[in-house]
C-alpha cells in the first residue's frame, strides 16, 4: 500500500483524529498535578505535549475537509517534533539515571516518538510559509524561556539536578526543530518550483 494513499485515506484520517484527540485529553489530565501548582499566567505554557497534539488534531480536522490552516500547521509540526523528541530523550535519560523505567515511561517513549513522526509525515501537505514558521519558532523559543528561566518545565523528579543541562539541550532542540521544519516544508517547496 502506498504511504500517501494511507495518509490521505479518510478512515485513516478519522482514526488519527480520534487518537490525537484522546491523547490530547489524556495529556492534559497527565499534567493536572503540575497545573494545580502553576501560576495562572503560566498555565498556557506548561502542558507542552498535549498542546502539540491539540494543534495536530485541529490540523487534521481541517485537513479532512480539504482546508489548510498554515499557522496551526506550523505550530503542529514544530511542537510535535520538538516535544516528541524531548520526551523520548528525557525518558531514556530517566532510565539511565534511575536504572529502570515504569511502564508509563515506555508508553511515553512510544507515544511521543509517534507524535514526532506523524508531524513529519504530513509535511508535504502543509501550506507553511516563512511567516508561519517564524511565529511557530518564536512560540517554541518563548516556551523554552518560560520553562527554564521561570521554572515551569515539566517535573521529572529524578532529573531535577540536571535542569541547566536539560534547558541547554531543549534550546538547541528548538533551533534544530525550526531548521528541520524549514528544510522539509518551505525549502523543499521552494526548490521544487
C-alpha positions, 0 to 999 in steps of 0.5 A, a space after each residue: 500500500 502506498 504511504 500517501 494513499 494511507 495518509 490521505 485515506 479518510 478512515 485513516 484520517 478519522 482514526 488519527 483524529 480520534 487518537 490525537 484527540 484522546 491523547 490530547 485529553 489524556 495529556 492534559 489530565 497527565 499534567 493536572 498535578 503540575 497545573 494545580 501548582 502553576 501560576 495562572 499566567 503560566 498555565 498556557 505554557 506548561 502542558 507542552 505535549 498535549 498542546 502539540 497534539 491539540 494543534 495536530 488534531 485541529 490540523 487534521 480536522 481541517 485537513 479532512 475537509 480539504 482546508 489548510 490552516 498554515 499557522 496551526 500547521 506550523 505550530 503542529 509540526 514544530 511542537 510535535 517534533 520538538 516535544 516528541 523528541 524531548 520526551 523520548 530523550 528525557 525518558 531514556 535519560 530517566 532510565 539511565 539515571 534511575 536504572 529502570 523505567 515504569 511502564 508509563 515511561 515506555 508508553 511515553 517513549 512510544 507515544 511521543 516518538 509517534 507524535 514526532 513522526 506523524 508531524 513529519 509525515 504530513 509535511 508535504 501537505 502543509 501550506 507553511 510559509 516563512 511567516 508561519 514558521 517564524 511565529 511557530 519558532 518564536 512560540 517554541 523559543 518563548 516556551 523554552 524561556 518560560 520553562 527554564 528561566 521561570 521554572 515551569 518545565 515539566 517535573 521529572 523528579 529524578 532529573 531535577 539536578 540536571 535542569 541547566 543541562 536539560 534547558 541547554 539541550 531543549 534550546 538547541 532542540 528548538 533551533 534544530 526543530 525550526 531548521 528541520 521544519 524549514 528544510 522539509 516544508 518551505 525549502 523543499 517547496 521552494 526548490 521544487 518550483 
